[in-house]
């Protein structure tokens, strides 16, 4: 089960990074129309098909976002149905008992002198 959780974590992180990169690669509608790939022969149509790069990037972003949300839901389900939450140190064995040290209190006020019995003359 731990290996499955690790795989979910890795897929989640990779898909989140993919969403970030794909969103940053996209341009706004009409911004720099044709500036990146140009309108000459063999530009965006050769790489991304006749739809251009907008459809390719938006579909890739949708797929990465779907994977990201699915892994988030899977992690929420897995961790809400586990009995162990947080760190569990109940199995830890110590080789030696811990040494208790009392720090010297250097800032403390000096103790009051103890009264001496009075001597009679």
N, C-alpha and C positions, 0 to 999 in steps of 0.2 A: 504494500500500500504506500510505503514511503517513496518508492521509485515512481509510482504513478503521480504522487503529489509533486515530486521534483520535475517530472515531465510537464505537468500542467503549469508550474511556475515558469519554466523555460519558454514554453510556447506563449504564455501570457506576456512575458517580457519582450520576446521577439516580435510579437504582433503589435504591441504598443509602440515599439520603436519603428516598425514598418508604417503604422498610421501616421506617426509624427513626420517621418521622412516624406511620405507620399503627399501629405497635406502641404508641407513646405515646398514641394516641387510644383504644385499646381499654381497656376496663375488665375487671377480673377477673370470674370467674363469680359472678354473684349480687351483685356490688358495685354499689351504687346502682341497683338494678333499677328502671328507668323514671324515674330522676331526671333524666337528660339530655333524653330525648325525651318523657317523660310517657306516660300511657296514654290521653289524650284522643283525640278524632277528628282525623284528619289529621296524626298525629305521625309516628312512624317508618314506619308502613305506607305512607303516601303517598310518602315519599322513597325508601325502600329496598325496598319490596314487603312482602309479608306475612311474610317471614322475619325482618324487623327488621334492626337495624344490625349485629348480631353476625356474621351470614352475609356481609353486604356487606364489612365490614372484614376478616374473616378470609380471604375469597376474594381481596380486593385485596392483602392482605399476602402470600398464597401466590403470586400472580402476580408481584408485585414481587420476592419472594425468588427465584423461579425465574429471572426475567430477570437478577437480580444474580449468581446462581451460574453461569448460562450465560455471562455476559460474563467472569466470573473464569476459567472454564475456557478460553474463547476467548483471553483475554490470555495465559494460561499456555502454551497451544499455540503462539500466534504468537511469543512471545518465546523459547520453547525451541527453535524451529526457525529462528531467524534467525542469520546468521553474524556480524553486527555486534552487539556487546554494549557498552554504556556509551558514553562520548563518544569520538569519533574526531577527533583534531586533526591527522591526517597530511596533510590537504589545505590547511591554513592556510598562507598566504604572508605573510611579514612585509615591510612596506614599508621598514623600516630595521633594521639589526642592533640588538639590545638593548645599551644602554649599561651597562657594568660600573662600578659605583661602590664604592669601598672606604670604609666608614665609619671615621671617626676614632675611635680607641680611647682614650677619655678616662679610663677607669678603670684603665688599665694602670700598673704600677709604672714609675718612671723607669728608663731604661737605665743600666747601670753605666758609670761614666766610663772612658774608654779610658786605659790607662797612658801617661804621658808619659816619653820617654827622659830618663834622669837626666843632668844636666850635671855634669861634673867641675869641681872648683874648683882 
